[in-house]
Amino acid sequence: MNEPNEEQIKRFWEYWGFTETHNGHGVPVVVANTGEWLSKYPPIDLNNLFLYAVPKLDYAEVGVDAVHRDMEDYANAEAVLDGQPYYGKHKDPAPALFWAIYKVTGD
């Protein structure tokens, strides 16, 4: 799969409870699902995925498989919510997990 675009990243984080608002000085901020204020949506990396999205799932797993069809290794990920598994695949583990979890949003 490809890299997520800005709209997909925004949709992803909003699904998991992030909101855009303004601070008391009119500056745009993002409020995380933990209540912390951020200057923008967090980048897609394993730390942020496991901090903000994975705790809301039933289960998530990322593994790197040596898939040598194209002489490249791929990361495969699985996310489970309400007993329904979703899968993602990418050359890097973080986008693989992102795409698995992104499918939970119904897109």
N, C-alpha and C positions, 0 to 999 in steps of 0.2 A: 504494500500500500504506500501511498505518497505521504509527504509531510502534511500535517494539518494546517489549514489556512487560518487567518485571524478570526473569521466568522465562526469556524468550527471550534476553535479554542474558546471563544466567548460563549458559545452555546453550551459547550461541555461544562465549563465552570459554573454557568448560571443554572444548569440542571442540578448541580451538586450544591446549590445554595448560595453562590456568590451573587452579589448585587452591585450595580453601579449607582453611585450617589455623589453628593458633594459634601465636602467638609464645611465647617462653619465659616470659612473664608471664600466659599464658592469654587474651590479647587476640586476637580473630579477625582474621586477615589473609588476603589473597589473594596467592598467589605467581604471578607472571607466567611465561610460557613463556621469558622471558629470564633468570629466576632472581631478578629484583627483587621486593621485598615491597611490596605496596600495601595501603592501608586498605580498599579496595573494588574491585570490577570497574571497569575504565576506562570512561569515557563513550564513546558511539558518535560518533566524529568522524573526519574523514579522517586526521588525524595518527595516532591509535591504530590505525585499521584498516590503514594502510600500515606501521606499526611492528610490529604483532603478528600480523596475519592474512595480509596479501598476500604476505609472503615465503614462505609455505608453499604458495602457489598456483603453477600454471604461468604464469598470466597474469591481469591484472586491468586494467580500463579503466573510467573514468567520463567521461561526456560530458553536457553540458547541451544538450538539443534543444528548439527552440521548437515545441512541440506546441500548436497553437492551437485544438484541438477545443473546449476549455472556456475558451479565452482565458487559459491558464496555461502557463508553461514547466515542463518536467519534466526531471529528470536520469535518464538511463538508464545502467545499469552492467552490466558483464559480468565474470564471474569464471570461470576455467577451471582445473579440477583433473583430472589424468589424462586430458586430452583432451576432457573433458565440459564444455560451456559451461553456465553458469547466469546468469540475468538478473534484474535488479531495477529497479524504477522508483519514483520518489518525487519530490516537489516539490523536495527538497533532495538534493545529491549524497551526503552521508554515509549517510543511511538507504537510498538507492538501492543503494550499494555494500554496505551491511550486508545487505540482503535478498538480493542476488545471492550473496554469500558464505554467508549463512545457509542457502541451499538446498543448499550442498555438504554440510551436516550431515545431510541426508536428511529434514529436516522440512518 
